[in-house]
Amino acid sequence: MRLTTAAIDYRPDPLIRSFESCCCSTGIHYGYVVLVIATIGKVFTSPGQSPCIGVIIESVRLDVNISRSVMTGLYFAATTVSALILPLGGKWIDEFGPRVMVGVFACGLGFACLIMSRVAVVSENTGGEMKVFHCLHLFVSFFLLRFFGQGNLMNVSVTEINYWWIEKRGLVMGIAGSVVSATMLGIIPVIMMSLMTSVGWRQTYVMLGMASLFVMAPLGLLFFRGRPEQYGLLPDAKKSSMADSKVVLVEGFNDDIAMTNTNIIRGDDTAEMESGDKKIKDTGTFLLDNKEVNWTPQEIFRSRAFYVFAYSDLIIAAMGTAFWFHLRTVFQESGVSQRTISTIYPTLAAVSVLGRLFSGWLIDATSQRLVMTIGLFLQSMGLALIPFIFRGKMIAYIVAMLIGLSGSFCSNVRTTIYAESLKFNHSNSLFAFV
């Protein structure tokens, strides 16, 4: 454990200073700007997310003229390779900061959409070597979409929110997640299906790429910032100034720790901090003078809780990806009409919004462990009902709602627990690793 006390070195930022001057009468903190823009950043990851890729996947498969198993294999391989190198993107965020990297990742996603739109139409007479080349093109497109969209643009947006919100992190992530769920599950897929009918899937992805290049990248470069303490502000929209204040930094835990007016007690998986009348109980993360007290990476990798949550997250993510990727195809083959499928997406969005808000509150009120357990249980129920979809569209709605709820519960856990368990100097690369 390392305990240091030092004056906070902060630098004034012209945009933040102008914003604070304009909004001082209304009491609006720059943290709310961060929340809005970072939430928009999460929404703009849609072209690289399975719910939106699943909308176009059958059209892509028919154009490339490959079997569904080959298409699934390409997507799985691209997702796996992207996941293996995502820690590299996390290290870039640590090194260059979220403001620079959000521009890089948004531009990368934009170009990935353009590359995806150029996948060639393959006929039956196309030679074997050319088919391999087109499959490789499709693999690279999937990889770039997953790496820049589902991975790094999401990672940097989550990081930005985590920097500016600590005590209210669960609630704030629930609010942000509800907006993302409403748009990514209910609005964007419906818009994409409509655009596919009128202009085709290729032009649809060109539009998505242009939006990422000319909307998200400028927004991120303009409004994303580092931690609030760097600019003389406090997290959680607190009004006090950090100028000339002192901060106690605590890294790591021993079995028995004693500090002036503060006692920290560590158990196997949980710990408590008592300071005066205030007690905070969590899985290794605490607030001390508005700063987080976090475990080191070495302690994280020795913690049983880390692996329990990581493997649970892996199960939820893998099963959810497969569900979204094949949703339209499986439902159609089970007798669900296209009109019903179009209404399932908004239903999913509504349920996910409620799930995000409720699970965000539940995380703050109870623990991430309980919320993750509920999410796993809901997903198990939904997957178990998939073979019975042919019995009626009501089963299809129930399956979609259960999967949507499980995803919203576990997404809120994912976006809060690693930030609360990892030191910010290391959290981005480790969060990307998970």
Secondary structure in CASP SS format (residue, H / E / C, confidence):
PFRMAT SS
TARGET T0000
AUTHOR 0000-0000-0000
METHOD secondary structure of the structure
MODEL  1
M C 1.00
R E 1.00
L E 1.00
T E 1.00
T E 1.00
A E 1.00
A E 1.00
I C 1.00
D C 1.00
Y C 1.00
R C 1.00
P C 1.00
D C 1.00
P H 1.00
L H 1.00
I H 1.00
R H 1.00
S H 1.00
F H 1.00
E H 1.00
S H 1.00
C H 1.00
C H 1.00
C C 1.00
S C 1.00
T C 1.00
G C 1.00
I C 1.00
H C 1.00
Y H 1.00
G H 1.00
Y H 1.00
V H 1.00
V H 1.00
L H 1.00
V H 1.00
I H 1.00
A H 1.00
T H 1.00
I H 1.00
G H 1.00
K H 1.00
V H 1.00
F C 1.00
T C 1.00
S H 1.00
P H 1.00
G H 1.00
Q C 1.00
S H 1.00
P H 1.00
C H 1.00
I H 1.00
G H 1.00
V H 1.00
I H 1.00
I H 1.00
E H 1.00
S H 1.00
V H 1.00
R H 1.00
L H 1.00
D H 1.00
V H 1.00
N C 1.00
I C 1.00
S C 1.00
R H 1.00
S H 1.00
V H 1.00
M H 1.00
T H 1.00
G H 1.00
L H 1.00
Y H 1.00
F H 1.00
A H 1.00
A H 1.00
T H 1.00
T H 1.00
V H 1.00
S H 1.00
A H 1.00
L H 1.00
I H 1.00
L H 1.00
P H 1.00
L H 1.00
G H 1.00
G H 1.00
K H 1.00
W H 1.00
I H 1.00
D H 1.00
E H 1.00
F H 1.00
G C 1.00
P H 1.00
R H 1.00
V H 1.00
M H 1.00
V H 1.00
G H 1.00
V H 1.00
F H 1.00
A H 1.00
C H 1.00
G H 1.00
L H 1.00
G H 1.00
F H 1.00
A H 1.00
C H 1.00
L H 1.00
I H 1.00
M H 1.00
S H 1.00
R C 1.00
V C 1.00
A C 1.00
V C 1.00
V C 1.00
S C 1.00
E C 1.00
N C 1.00
T C 1.00
G C 1.00
G H 1.00
E H 1.00
M H 1.00
K H 1.00
V H 1.00
F H 1.00
H H 1.00
C H 1.00
L H 1.00
H H 1.00
L H 1.00
F H 1.00
V H 1.00
S H 1.00
F H 1.00
F H 1.00
L H 1.00
L H 1.00
R H 1.00
F H 1.00
F H 1.00
G H 1.00
Q H 1.00
G H 1.00
N H 1.00
L H 1.00
M H 1.00
N H 1.00
V H 1.00
S H 1.00
V H 1.00
T H 1.00
E H 1.00
I H 1.00
N H 1.00
Y H 1.00
W H 1.00
W C 1.00
I C 1.00
E C 1.00
K C 1.00
R H 1.00
G H 1.00
L H 1.00
V H 1.00
M H 1.00
G H 1.00
I H 1.00
A H 1.00
G H 1.00
S H 1.00
V H 1.00
V H 1.00
S H 1.00
A H 1.00
T H 1.00
M H 1.00
L H 1.00
G H 1.00
I H 1.00
I H 1.00
P H 1.00
V H 1.00
I H 1.00
M H 1.00
M H 1.00
S H 1.00
L H 1.00
M H 1.00
T H 1.00
S H 1.00
V C 1.00
G H 1.00
W H 1.00
R H 1.00
Q H 1.00
T H 1.00
Y H 1.00
V H 1.00
M H 1.00
L H 1.00
G H 1.00
M H 1.00
A H 1.00
S H 1.00
L H 1.00
F H 1.00
V H 1.00
M H 1.00
A H 1.00
P H 1.00
L H 1.00
G H 1.00
L H 1.00
L H 1.00
F H 1.00
F C 1.00
R C 1.00
G C 1.00
R C 1.00
P H 1.00
E H 1.00
Q H 1.00
Y H 1.00
G C 1.00
L C 1.00
L C 1.00
P C 1.00
D C 1.00
A C 1.00
K C 1.00
K C 1.00
S C 1.00
S C 1.00
M C 1.00
A C 1.00
D C 1.00
S C 1.00
K E 1.00
V E 1.00
V E 1.00
L E 1.00
V E 1.00
E E 1.00
G C 1.00
F C 1.00
N C 1.00
D C 1.00
D E 1.00
I E 1.00
A E 1.00
M E 1.00
T C 1.00
N C 1.00
T E 1.00
N E 1.00
I E 1.00
I E 1.00
R E 1.00
G C 1.00
D C 1.00
D C 1.00
T C 1.00
A E 1.00
E E 1.00
M E 1.00
E E 1.00
S E 1.00
G C 1.00
D C 1.00
K E 1.00
K E 1.00
I E 1.00
K E 1.00
D E 1.00
T C 1.00
G C 1.00
T C 1.00
F E 1.00
L E 1.00
L E 1.00
D C 1.00
N C 1.00
K E 1.00
E E 1.00
V E 1.00
N E 1.00
W E 1.00
T C 1.00
P H 1.00
Q H 1.00
E H 1.00
I H 1.00
F H 1.00
R C 1.00
S C 1.00
R H 1.00
A H 1.00
F H 1.00
Y H 1.00
V H 1.00
F H 1.00
A H 1.00
Y H 1.00
S H 1.00
D H 1.00
L H 1.00
I H 1.00
I H 1.00
A H 1.00
A H 1.00
M H 1.00
G H 1.00
T H 1.00
A H 1.00
F H 1.00
W H 1.00
F H 1.00
H H 1.00
L H 1.00
R H 1.00
T H 1.00
V H 1.00
F H 1.00
Q H 1.00
E H 1.00
S C 1.00
G C 1.00
V C 1.00
S C 1.00
Q H 1.00
R H 1.00
T H 1.00
I H 1.00
S H 1.00
T H 1.00
I H 1.00
Y H 1.00
P H 1.00
T H 1.00
L H 1.00
A H 1.00
A H 1.00
V H 1.00
S H 1.00
V H 1.00
L H 1.00
G H 1.00
R H 1.00
L H 1.00
F H 1.00
S H 1.00
G H 1.00
W H 1.00
L H 1.00
I H 1.00
D H 1.00
A H 1.00
T C 1.00
S C 1.00
Q H 1.00
R H 1.00
L H 1.00
V H 1.00
M H 1.00
T H 1.00
I H 1.00
G H 1.00
L H 1.00
F H 1.00
L H 1.00
Q H 1.00
S H 1.00
M H 1.00
G H 1.00
L H 1.00
A H 1.00
L H 1.00
I H 1.00
P H 1.00
F H 1.00
I H 1.00
F H 1.00
R H 1.00
G C 1.00
K H 1.00
M H 1.00
I H 1.00
A H 1.00
Y H 1.00
I H 1.00
V H 1.00
A H 1.00
M H 1.00
L H 1.00
I H 1.00
G H 1.00
L H 1.00
S H 1.00
G H 1.00
S H 1.00
F H 1.00
C H 1.00
S H 1.00
N H 1.00
V H 1.00
R H 1.00
T H 1.00
T H 1.00
I H 1.00
Y H 1.00
A H 1.00
E H 1.00
S H 1.00
L E 1.00
K C 1.00
F H 1.00
N H 1.00
H H 1.00
S H 1.00
N H 1.00
S H 1.00
L H 1.00
F H 1.00
A H 1.00
F H 1.00
V C 1.00
END
